[in-house]
Amino acid sequence: MTTEADIVSVEPIIGMEIHVQLCTRTKLFTGAPSTASAEFDEAEPNTLTDPLVLALPGTLPVMNRAAVELSVLVGLAMGCDIATRATWDRKSYFYPDLPKAYQISQYDRPLCGTGTIEVPAMDEAGFVDLDAPITRVRITRAHLEEDAGKLVHDAGSKASLVDLNRAGTPLLEIVTEPDLRTSEEALALARYLRTLCLSVRATLGVMQRGHMRFEPNINCKLKLKDGREVVTPIVEVKNLNSFRSLVGAIRYEISQQPRRWLETGDEFGPGMKSTRGWDDEKEITVLQRSKEDALDYRYFPEPDLPVVMVDDKWMADLRARMPELPLRRMRRYRDELGRPDRDAQALAFDRASADLYDGTLKLCDAAGVARTDSSTIAANLIVQCLARLASERGTTIESLGLTTETLAPIVGLRAAGDISANGAEKLVELCLGELDADPRAIAEREGLIQVSDTGQLEAWCDEVIAEQDAIVQQIREGKGAAVGRLIGEVMKKSGGAADAKAVREILLRKIGA
């Protein structure tokens, strides 16, 4: 009898299916509003429907061009081959939240074909290590389809409620080859793929709202003491909408599949794939059903939609919309601009921050601001000041609305020493509330312009030195940190307008320290 002690090693084999809701304003085949758009994400149940969503007789689908374009952009970001001719198919389902009893999807001619995505190494918090080896994950395909509705299970009754708001939302399903071997690699792929989709503005990426859902396919290769190798049946864990649940489900399956094989003897083969759900509270997977094969879906060509033809001009237009990808941007910010890794990632992995940063540096270059100054000052204002303001206001850096035309003059003022570091942050916040803001005029109005007149600064410093004998003596005795108290006194006399760096130099010179 084979026991757990007979299993010499366990090699996980993990592939991923990632469902990305595309943030078009309307649904894939109708003008009904889409839940994936921020405009409608608070809609009451069953208010985003129309005759086509409800599958009423006589309704016909009309393709959403924007959804096709967003799909292509994601495909390009993943290095996929883009089909010049893609077709639609009907995939039969019999679920309460799918009124047509079929889903319009893509089968043998998907929009995005094979590709390879380079996934950077990340720690559990999501911080990238640029110097660690990358993981190359092959993309099998990415096909566009309509999402189903949602079943709401009422804990107070035995009934399940149907909400069709989500039905018909554009959904890009990304399928990978089984190239992953650990939950950490799967997590890094999920995180980076979300970053890629956000960078091309294909999705809002709010996990709690189901904008991205992960379905890992997991099985294990078991090596036995007698030299045999056994491959366990594939388990697909459905509809995971958090990174935590993704990691938990994979780790649980890796731990349980060898035990299941010992109990059942079931091995990988035709008809041996099952679907399981994830129980967040118990942190276990729960069997749902045996997994269908392609034949069970009874695919056939969708008769009511034309073929998608992507010609050279359309492709060129879409390529022109592609931004510099996040990993490449991060490396550039680190290697060419000298940003620390975490600052480089914070800038590069947020499209709005990256565009604001690059645009600001370009305007500063034109204004004659030294790149060594502008790259540091702009990065600090975005990564620290704007990120803090966005967090305090419960919004995003993009939604704050600060433009490069406003940020660049602030950077210039700071680089010239006209405002302090604190003054620059205050000026950023003040400019958020004004249209067509003039940073210098606002700085002058609010008293943020630093006094750099040497005579005035020396006079203030002389007064403070005369008033603070004890502190001056501490500095002369080698307690250099005490100079900060003197600088503070000078700043009080100046109403915060003195150039702190210049004040420090004057104080130390006069004290003789």
C-alpha positions in Angstrom: 0.0 0.0 0.0 1.4 3.4 -1.0 1.7 5.9 1.8 2.6 9.5 2.1 6.1 8.4 3.0 6.5 6.9 -0.5 6.1 10.3 -2.1 9.7 11.6 -2.6 8.8 15.0 -4.1 5.9 17.1 -5.2 6.2 19.4 -8.2 3.3 21.8 -8.6 2.1 22.6 -12.1 0.1 25.8 -12.3 -1.6 27.6 -15.2 -3.8 30.6 -14.9 -7.0 31.9 -16.4 -7.4 35.6 -15.7 -10.7 37.4 -16.4 -10.4 41.1 -17.0 -13.5 43.3 -17.2 -12.8 46.0 -19.8 -13.9 49.5 -18.6 -16.0 50.5 -21.6 -19.0 52.6 -20.8 -21.4 50.2 -22.5 -21.6 46.4 -22.7 -20.0 44.2 -25.3 -23.0 43.7 -27.6 -25.5 46.4 -26.6 -25.7 50.0 -25.5 -26.7 49.2 -22.0 -24.4 50.7 -19.3 -21.6 48.5 -18.0 -20.7 47.8 -14.4 -17.0 47.9 -15.4 -17.4 51.7 -15.9 -16.9 53.9 -12.8 -20.0 55.8 -13.8 -22.3 52.8 -13.1 -20.5 50.8 -10.4 -23.0 51.8 -7.7 -26.1 50.9 -9.8 -29.0 49.1 -8.1 -29.4 45.4 -9.1 -31.0 44.7 -12.5 -31.0 48.4 -13.5 -28.3 48.0 -16.2 -30.3 45.8 -18.5 -32.2 46.1 -21.8 -34.0 43.7 -24.1 -30.8 42.1 -25.4 -29.4 41.5 -21.9 -32.7 39.9 -21.0 -32.6 37.8 -24.1 -35.9 38.9 -25.3 -37.0 37.6 -28.8 -35.9 39.6 -31.8 -32.9 41.3 -30.3 -29.6 41.2 -32.1 -26.0 41.9 -30.8 -23.9 44.9 -32.1 -20.2 44.7 -31.4 -18.5 47.3 -29.2 -15.4 48.6 -31.0 -13.8 50.1 -27.9 -13.8 46.6 -26.2 -12.0 45.1 -29.2 -9.4 47.9 -29.1 -8.8 47.5 -25.3 -8.4 43.7 -25.9 -5.8 44.3 -28.5 -3.9 46.8 -26.3 -3.7 44.2 -23.5 -2.6 41.6 -26.1 0.2 43.9 -27.3 1.3 44.5 -23.7 1.6 40.7 -23.3 3.5 40.3 -26.5 0.7 38.3 -28.1 0.1 37.7 -31.8 -2.9 39.8 -32.8 -5.3 38.1 -35.2 -6.1 39.9 -38.5 -9.3 37.9 -38.5 -11.2 36.9 -35.4 -14.6 35.2 -35.1 -17.3 34.9 -32.6 -18.8 31.6 -31.2 -21.7 30.5 -29.0 -20.7 28.7 -25.9 -23.6 26.9 -24.2 -24.2 27.3 -20.5 -27.3 26.6 -18.5 -27.1 29.0 -15.5 -29.8 31.2 -13.9 -27.6 34.3 -14.5 -27.3 33.7 -18.2 -30.7 34.4 -19.8 -29.7 33.3 -23.4 -28.4 29.9 -22.1 -25.3 30.6 -24.1 -22.4 33.0 -24.0 -21.0 34.8 -27.0 -17.2 34.1 -26.9 -14.3 33.2 -29.1 -13.2 29.7 -29.6 -10.8 28.7 -32.5 -10.1 32.2 -33.8 -9.4 34.5 -30.7 -8.4 38.1 -31.0 -5.1 37.6 -29.2 -3.0 34.5 -29.8 0.2 33.2 -28.3 2.6 35.5 -26.5 5.0 35.7 -23.6 4.9 37.9 -20.5 8.0 38.6 -18.5 7.1 38.7 -14.8 9.5 40.4 -12.4 10.3 38.8 -9.1 8.3 40.3 -6.2 8.2 39.9 -2.5 4.9 39.2 -0.7 4.1 43.0 -0.4 4.5 43.3 -4.2 7.8 45.2 -4.3 9.9 44.3 -7.4 13.4 43.1 -7.3 14.9 44.2 -10.7 18.1 42.3 -10.1 16.4 38.9 -9.5 15.6 36.5 -12.4 12.3 37.1 -14.2 9.7 34.4 -14.9 8.6 34.0 -18.5 5.0 32.9 -18.7 3.6 31.8 -22.1 0.3 33.1 -23.0 -1.9 30.6 -24.8 -4.6 33.0 -25.9 -6.7 36.0 -24.8 -10.2 35.9 -26.1 -13.0 38.5 -25.7 -16.4 37.4 -24.5 -19.4 38.7 -22.5 -19.6 38.2 -18.8 -22.5 36.4 -17.1 -24.7 37.9 -14.4 -24.3 37.3 -10.7 -26.2 35.1 -8.2 -26.7 36.7 -4.8 -27.2 34.1 -2.1 -29.5 35.5 0.6 -28.4 34.1 4.0 -31.8 34.8 5.5 -33.6 32.5 3.1 -33.1 29.4 1.0 -33.4 31.5 -2.2 -30.7 32.8 -4.5 -31.3 36.1 -6.3 -30.3 37.0 -9.8 -28.6 40.3 -10.6 -28.1 40.8 -14.4 -26.2 44.1 -14.2 -23.0 42.4 -14.9 -24.4 40.3 -17.8 -22.9 41.4 -21.1 -20.0 43.3 -19.6 -16.9 43.0 -21.9 -14.6 40.3 -20.5 -11.1 39.5 -21.7 -10.1 36.0 -20.7 -6.4 35.5 -20.6 -5.2 31.9 -20.6 -1.6 30.9 -19.8 0.4 27.8 -20.2 1.2 25.8 -17.0 4.6 27.5 -16.6 4.2 28.4 -12.9 5.6 26.3 -10.1 4.9 28.2 -6.9 2.1 30.3 -5.4 4.7 33.2 -5.3 5.1 33.1 -9.0 1.4 33.0 -9.6 0.9 36.0 -7.3 3.6 37.9 -9.1 2.0 37.2 -12.4 -1.4 38.3 -11.1 0.0 41.5 -9.7 2.0 42.4 -12.8 -0.8 41.5 -15.2 -3.1 43.9 -13.3 -0.4 46.6 -13.6 -0.2 46.0 -17.4 -3.9 46.2 -17.8 -4.0 49.4 -15.8 -1.1 50.8 -17.8 -3.0 50.5 -21.1 -6.2 51.8 -19.4 -8.1 48.6 -20.2 -9.7 48.1 -16.8 -10.2 50.0 -13.5 -8.7 46.9 -11.8 -10.8 47.1 -8.6 -10.6 43.6 -7.3 -13.4 43.9 -4.8 -15.8 44.8 -7.7 -14.7 41.8 -9.8 -12.9 43.8 -12.4 -10.2 41.1 -12.3 -10.9 37.5 -11.3 -8.3 34.7 -11.2 -8.8 31.0 -11.8 -5.7 28.9 -11.2 -5.5 25.5 -12.7 -3.4 23.3 -10.4 -2.1 19.8 -10.4 1.1 18.1 -9.1 3.7 15.7 -10.4 4.5 13.2 -7.7 7.8 11.3 -7.7 7.6 8.0 -5.9 10.3 5.9 -4.1 9.9 3.2 -6.7 10.9 5.6 -9.5 7.4 6.1 -10.9 5.9 9.6 -11.6 2.3 10.3 -11.1 0.4 13.4 -12.2 -2.7 14.3 -10.3 -5.9 15.5 -11.9 -6.2 19.3 -12.6 -8.3 21.4 -10.2 -9.6 24.7 -11.4 -10.4 27.1 -8.5 -13.1 29.5 -9.6 -13.6 33.3 -9.3 -10.9 34.4 -6.9 -11.0 38.2 -6.6 -8.1 38.9 -4.2 -4.4 38.1 -4.2 -4.8 36.6 -0.7 -7.4 34.1 -1.9 -5.3 33.2 -5.0 -2.3 32.4 -2.8 -4.4 30.5 -0.3 -6.2 28.4 -2.8 -2.9 27.4 -4.6 -1.1 26.5 -1.4 -4.1 24.5 -0.2 -4.3 22.5 -3.4 -0.6 21.8 -3.4 -0.9 20.4 0.1 -4.0 18.3 -0.5 -3.6 16.8 -4.0 -1.0 14.2 -2.9 -3.3 13.1 -0.1 -6.3 12.9 -2.5 -4.2 10.7 -4.9 -3.4 8.4 -2.0 -7.1 8.1 -1.2 -8.5 7.8 -4.7 -5.7 6.8 -7.0 -7.1 9.2 -9.6 -4.6 10.5 -12.1 -4.5 13.1 -14.8 -6.4 12.2 -17.9 -9.5 12.8 -20.0 -12.5 13.7 -17.9 -10.4 14.0 -14.7 -10.6 17.8 -14.2 -12.7 19.3 -11.5 -13.9 22.7 -10.5 -13.6 23.9 -6.9 -14.6 27.1 -5.0 -12.6 28.8 -2.3 -13.9 29.2 1.2 -12.3 32.4 2.6 -13.3 31.7 6.2 -12.2 28.0 6.4 -9.3 28.6 3.9 -10.1 25.4 2.0 -11.3 24.6 -1.5 -14.7 23.0 -1.9 -15.7 20.7 -4.8 -18.3 22.2 -7.1 -18.5 19.9 -10.1 -16.5 17.9 -12.6 -15.1 20.2 -15.3 -16.7 20.3 -18.7 -14.7 19.6 -21.9 -14.9 21.8 -25.0 -17.4 19.4 -26.6 -19.8 19.9 -23.6 -20.1 23.6 -24.5 -21.4 22.8 -28.0 -19.5 25.6 -29.6 -20.7 26.8 -33.0 -20.2 30.0 -35.0 -22.2 33.0 -33.9 -24.5 33.8 -36.8 -25.5 37.3 -35.8 -22.0 38.9 -35.7 -19.5 39.7 -38.4 -15.9 38.6 -38.4 -13.5 41.1 -36.7 -11.0 42.3 -39.3 -8.0 44.1 -37.9 -6.3 45.8 -40.8 -2.9 47.5 -41.0 -4.2 51.0 -40.3 -6.2 50.0 -37.3 -3.3 48.1 -35.9 -0.9 51.0 -36.4 -3.4 53.3 -34.6 -3.5 50.9 -31.7 0.2 50.6 -31.5 0.5 54.3 -31.4 -1.7 54.3 -28.2 0.7 51.9 -26.4 2.6 53.5 -23.5 6.0 52.5 -22.4 5.4 49.4 -20.3 5.8 49.5 -16.5 8.8 47.3 -16.1 10.8 49.1 -18.8 9.8 52.4 -17.3 10.9 51.3 -13.8 14.3 50.2 -15.2 14.7 53.6 -16.9 13.8 55.6 -13.8 16.4 53.6 -11.8 19.2 53.2 -14.3 19.0 56.6 -16.1 17.4 58.9 -13.5 18.9 57.4 -10.4 15.6 56.8 -8.6 15.6 54.2 -5.7 13.9 51.0 -6.7 10.7 51.6 -4.6 10.3 55.2 -5.9 10.9 54.0 -9.5 8.2 51.3 -9.0 5.7 53.7 -7.4 6.1 56.0 -10.4 6.3 53.4 -13.2 3.6 51.1 -12.0 0.9 53.9 -11.9 0.2 55.2 -15.4 -0.9 58.6 -14.2 2.2 59.1 -12.0 4.5 57.9 -14.8 3.0 60.2 -17.4 3.0 63.2 -15.0 6.6 62.5 -14.1 7.9 62.2 -17.7 5.8 65.2 -18.8 7.1 67.3 -16.0 10.8 66.4 -16.7 10.3 67.3 -20.4 8.9 70.8 -19.5 11.7 71.3 -16.9 14.3 70.5 -19.5 12.7 73.1 -21.8 12.8 75.6 -19.0 16.5 75.0 -18.3 16.1 73.2 -15.0 19.0 70.8 -14.4 17.8 67.2 -14.9 19.6 66.1 -11.7 17.4 68.5 -9.7 14.1 68.0 -11.6 14.2 64.2 -11.6 14.6 64.1 -7.8 12.2 67.0 -6.9 9.4 65.8 -9.2 9.7 62.2 -8.0 9.4 63.3 -4.4 6.4 65.5 -5.0 4.6 62.7 -6.8 5.6 59.7 -4.7 5.3 61.5 -1.3 3.1 64.6 -1.6 0.5 63.6 -4.2 0.3 60.0 -3.0 -0.4 61.3 0.5 -3.1 63.7 -0.7 -4.7 61.0 -2.8 -4.8 58.7 0.2 -6.3 61.4 2.5 -9.0 62.2 0.0 -9.8 58.6 -0.8 -9.0 59.0 -4.5 -6.2 58.5 -7.0 -3.3 60.6 -8.1 -4.9 60.9 -11.5 -8.2 62.2 -10.0 -6.4 64.9 -8.2 -6.0 66.6 -11.6 -2.5 68.1 -11.2 -1.1 68.8 -14.7 2.5 68.8 -15.9 2.0 72.5 -16.8 1.4 73.2 -13.0 3.9 70.7 -11.5 6.8 71.8 -13.7 6.9 75.4 -12.4 6.7 74.2 -8.8 9.7 71.9 -9.5 11.5 74.9 -11.0 10.8 77.1 -8.0 12.1 74.4 -5.7 15.2 73.8 -7.8 16.0 77.5 -7.8 15.7 77.6 -4.0 12.8 80.0 -4.2 10.6 77.7 -2.1 11.5 75.1 0.6 10.7 71.4 0.4 7.7 72.0 2.7 6.7 75.0 0.7 6.7 73.0 -2.5 4.3 70.4 -0.9 2.0 73.2 0.3 2.1 74.8 -3.1 1.1 71.5 -4.8 -1.9 71.2 -2.5 -2.9 74.9 -3.1 -2.7 74.4 -6.8 -5.1 71.5 -6.8 -8.0 73.8 -6.0 -7.3 76.4 -8.7 -8.0 76.3 -12.4 -5.1 77.5 -14.6 -3.0 77.8 -11.5 0.0 80.1 -11.6 2.4 78.5 -9.0 4.6 81.5 -8.6 1.7 83.9 -8.1 0.2 81.5 -5.5 3.5 81.1 -3.7 3.9 84.9 -3.5 0.3 85.3 -2.3 0.7 82.7 0.4 4.1 83.8 1.6 5.9 80.7 0.4 8.8 82.4 -1.4 12.0 82.0 0.6 14.0 85.0 1.7 17.5 84.5 0.2 18.8 88.0 0.8 22.1 87.3 2.6 22.0 90.5 4.6 18.6 89.8 6.0 19.4 86.2 6.7 22.6 87.2 8.6 20.7 89.7 10.6 18.2 87.1 11.8 21.0 84.6 12.5 22.9 87.2 14.6 19.7 87.8 16.7 19.2 84.2 17.3 22.9 83.5 18.2 22.7 86.4 20.7 19.5 85.0 22.3 20.5 81.3 22.5 23.9 81.2 24.3 23.3 77.8 25.8 22.5 76.2 22.4 25.4 77.9 20.7 27.8 76.5 23.4 26.4 73.0 22.8 27.2 73.3 19.1 30.7 74.5 19.8 31.2 71.5 22.1 30.4 69.2 19.2 26.6 68.7 19.5 26.0 69.5 15.8 22.4 68.3 15.9 21.5 71.3 18.1 21.8 73.6 15.2 18.3 72.5 14.1 16.9 74.4 17.1 18.6 77.6 16.0 17.4 77.1 12.4 13.9 76.8 13.9 14.2 80.1 15.7 15.4 81.8 12.5 12.4 80.4 10.7 10.1 81.8 13.3 11.6 85.3 12.9 11.2 85.0 9.1 7.7 83.7 9.3 8.9 80.6 7.6 10.2 82.5 4.6 14.0 82.0 5.2 16.0 79.6 3.1 16.7 76.9 5.7 19.8 75.6 3.8 21.3 79.0 3.6 20.5 79.7 7.3 22.2 76.5 8.4 25.4 77.5 6.5 25.4 81.0 8.0 24.8 79.8 11.5 27.6 77.3 11.4 30.0 79.8 9.9 29.2 82.5 12.5 29.4 80.0 15.4 32.6 78.6 14.1 31.5 75.0 14.2 
